[in-house]
Amino acid sequence: MKHLLLKVDRYYSDKFETFGPEPKGVDWKNQEHQLKRFNVLMDIGISSGDSVLDVGCGYGAFYDYMVKKGLKVDYVGVEMVASMVEYAKQRFKNANFLHADFLTLEFPEGFDYVLASGTYHVKLDVGEKEWWEKVVKPSIEKMWQLCRKGIAFNMMSPFVDYRYDRLFYPEISEVMDFVSRFTRKFTFRHDYGLFEFTVYLWRD
């Protein structure tokens, strides 16, 4: 599986080197869309005092967003791009940032909420089925295993006018079938104006 992520690692490393710690540095269009995405993820129910694991945390933008919202959370971010982790560690001293592959990293304990924003979007030349089976599904399953309250993640919507070869567009019905194996308490949101959808899963 690791070989599938090497090109993705380089892709994001190049983006960050070119644009730095801003939305384009993690391949987002602009800050407006980034903040809208964060607002939607927060609707999973995060509040002060919660512990949060951010899978594919980039340069720490979501942690920065929560701090500016006045939330005090026990935050851990996992990111495979070394330069992003180095930046985040230098800037955010009250959070824990790990340079690692989420799927191979062991955690001594769980978290209230586990999130992934944009983590599954870019597959580059990896086939859709291979990306889904070897990267996305095992990652979501591990997120669920680690959560105490719930998980939230976003994915590209298949309902678009144009598709980019580098991006992953899952079938919503397939995602729904997969997450329904974990819990009956789930919600899909496709109502916030971006070409993506967000999934929430909650523990009973």
C-alpha positions as CSV (number, residue, x, y, z in Angstrom):
1,M,0.0,0.0,0.0
2,K,2.9,2.4,0.8
3,H,3.9,2.6,-2.9
4,L,0.4,4.0,-3.7
5,L,1.1,7.0,-1.4
6,L,4.6,7.9,-2.6
7,K,3.4,9.9,-5.6
8,V,0.7,11.6,-3.5
9,D,3.3,12.5,-0.9
10,R,5.4,14.2,-3.6
11,Y,2.4,15.8,-5.1
12,Y,1.5,17.6,-1.9
13,S,5.1,18.3,-1.0
14,D,5.4,20.2,-4.3
15,K,2.2,22.1,-3.6
16,F,3.4,23.1,-0.2
17,E,6.8,24.1,-1.5
18,T,5.2,26.3,-4.2
19,F,2.4,27.9,-2.2
20,G,3.3,27.5,1.5
21,P,0.9,27.4,4.4
22,E,-2.3,28.5,2.7
23,P,-5.2,26.6,1.0
24,K,-3.4,26.2,-2.3
25,G,-0.5,24.6,-0.5
26,V,-2.8,21.6,0.2
27,D,-4.5,21.8,-3.2
28,W,-7.6,23.7,-2.1
29,K,-9.1,26.4,-4.3
30,N,-9.3,29.2,-1.7
31,Q,-9.7,30.1,2.0
32,E,-13.5,30.6,1.6
33,H,-14.0,27.0,0.5
34,Q,-11.5,25.7,3.2
35,L,-13.4,27.5,6.0
36,K,-16.8,26.2,4.7
37,R,-15.4,22.7,4.7
38,F,-14.2,23.1,8.3
39,N,-17.6,24.5,9.4
40,V,-19.2,21.4,8.0
41,L,-16.8,19.0,9.7
42,M,-17.4,20.7,13.0
43,D,-21.1,19.7,12.8
44,I,-20.1,16.2,13.8
45,G,-20.4,17.7,17.3
46,I,-16.9,18.7,18.4
47,S,-16.8,20.9,21.6
48,S,-14.2,22.1,24.1
49,G,-12.7,19.2,26.1
50,D,-12.9,16.7,23.3
51,S,-10.0,14.8,21.9
52,V,-9.6,15.0,18.1
53,L,-7.5,13.1,15.6
54,D,-7.0,14.8,12.3
55,V,-6.0,12.3,9.5
56,G,-4.1,14.1,6.8
57,C,-3.8,17.3,8.8
58,G,-1.7,19.2,6.3
59,Y,-0.1,22.3,7.9
60,G,-2.5,22.4,10.8
61,A,-5.2,24.6,9.3
62,F,-8.1,22.8,10.9
63,Y,-6.5,23.1,14.4
64,D,-5.9,26.8,13.8
65,Y,-9.5,27.1,12.8
66,M,-10.7,25.5,16.0
67,V,-8.4,27.7,18.2
68,K,-9.8,30.8,16.5
69,K,-13.3,29.5,17.3
70,G,-12.3,29.4,20.9
71,L,-12.3,25.6,21.2
72,K,-9.9,23.9,23.6
73,V,-9.4,20.4,22.3
74,D,-6.8,17.7,22.8
75,Y,-5.6,17.6,19.2
76,V,-3.4,15.1,17.3
77,G,-2.7,15.6,13.6
78,V,-1.2,12.9,11.3
79,E,0.4,13.9,8.0
80,M,2.7,12.1,5.6
81,V,4.3,15.3,4.1
82,A,7.3,16.1,6.3
83,S,7.5,19.8,5.4
84,M,3.9,20.4,6.5
85,V,4.5,18.6,9.8
86,E,7.6,20.6,10.5
87,Y,5.8,23.9,9.9
88,A,2.8,22.8,12.1
89,K,5.1,21.8,14.9
90,Q,6.8,25.1,14.8
91,R,3.7,27.2,14.7
92,F,1.3,25.3,17.0
93,K,2.9,24.4,20.3
94,N,-0.3,23.2,22.1
95,A,-1.0,20.4,19.6
96,N,0.7,17.1,18.6
97,F,1.7,16.7,15.0
98,L,3.0,13.3,13.7
99,H,4.9,12.6,10.5
100,A,3.5,9.2,9.7
101,D,1.4,6.9,7.5
102,F,-2.0,6.8,9.4
103,L,-2.6,3.2,8.3
104,T,0.6,1.8,9.9
105,L,0.7,4.1,12.9
106,E,-0.3,2.6,16.3
107,F,-2.1,4.7,18.8
108,P,-2.1,3.9,22.6
109,E,-5.6,5.1,23.0
110,G,-8.7,6.3,21.1
111,F,-10.1,9.8,20.5
112,D,-13.5,11.3,20.8
113,Y,-13.6,12.3,17.2
114,V,-11.5,11.3,14.2
115,L,-11.7,13.5,11.1
116,A,-10.3,13.5,7.5
117,S,-10.6,16.5,5.2
118,G,-9.5,16.1,1.7
119,T,-7.5,13.0,2.6
120,Y,-9.0,10.8,0.0
121,H,-9.4,13.3,-2.9
122,V,-6.1,13.0,-4.7
123,K,-5.3,9.5,-6.1
124,L,-3.2,10.6,-9.1
125,D,-2.7,7.6,-11.4
126,V,-3.9,5.0,-9.0
127,G,-7.0,3.2,-10.2
128,E,-10.4,4.1,-8.7
129,K,-11.0,0.6,-7.3
130,E,-7.5,0.1,-6.0
131,W,-7.6,3.5,-4.2
132,W,-11.0,2.6,-2.7
133,E,-10.0,-0.9,-1.6
134,K,-6.4,-0.3,-0.4
135,V,-6.5,3.2,0.9
136,V,-9.9,4.6,1.6
137,K,-11.8,1.7,3.1
138,P,-9.0,0.6,5.5
139,S,-8.5,4.2,6.6
140,I,-12.2,4.8,7.3
141,E,-12.4,1.5,9.2
142,K,-9.4,2.5,11.3
143,M,-10.9,5.9,12.0
144,W,-14.0,4.2,13.3
145,Q,-12.0,1.8,15.5
146,L,-10.2,4.8,17.1
147,C,-13.2,7.0,17.8
148,R,-15.3,7.1,21.0
149,K,-18.0,9.5,19.7
150,G,-17.8,9.7,15.9
151,I,-15.9,10.3,12.7
152,A,-16.4,12.7,9.8
153,F,-14.7,12.8,6.4
154,N,-15.3,14.4,3.0
155,M,-15.0,13.0,-0.5
156,M,-15.4,14.3,-4.0
157,S,-19.0,14.2,-5.3
158,P,-19.7,12.1,-8.4
159,F,-22.3,14.6,-9.4
160,V,-20.0,17.0,-11.3
161,D,-19.8,18.5,-14.7
162,Y,-16.2,17.6,-15.3
163,R,-13.9,15.0,-13.7
164,Y,-10.1,15.4,-13.2
165,D,-8.1,12.2,-13.6
166,R,-6.1,12.9,-10.5
167,L,-9.1,12.9,-8.2
168,F,-11.2,10.1,-6.7
169,Y,-15.0,10.3,-7.3
170,P,-16.6,7.4,-5.3
171,E,-20.1,6.2,-5.8
172,I,-22.2,7.5,-2.9
173,S,-24.2,4.3,-2.7
174,E,-21.0,2.3,-2.3
175,V,-19.8,4.6,0.5
176,M,-23.2,4.3,2.2
177,D,-23.2,0.6,2.0
178,F,-19.7,0.4,3.5
179,V,-20.3,2.8,6.4
180,S,-23.6,1.2,7.3
181,R,-21.6,-1.9,8.4
182,F,-20.3,0.1,11.4
183,T,-23.4,1.9,12.6
184,R,-26.9,2.9,11.7
185,K,-26.3,6.4,13.0
186,F,-24.8,8.1,9.9
187,T,-25.5,11.2,7.8
188,F,-24.4,12.2,4.3
189,R,-24.3,16.0,3.5
190,H,-24.3,17.2,-0.1
191,D,-25.8,20.6,0.6
192,Y,-23.0,23.1,1.2
193,G,-22.1,24.3,-2.3
194,L,-18.8,22.5,-3.0
195,F,-18.2,19.6,-5.4
196,E,-18.0,17.1,-2.5
197,F,-20.0,15.5,0.2
198,T,-19.3,14.9,3.9
199,V,-20.1,11.8,5.9
200,Y,-20.7,11.7,9.7
201,L,-20.8,8.4,11.7
202,W,-21.7,8.4,15.4
203,R,-21.4,5.8,18.1
204,D,-24.6,4.7,19.8
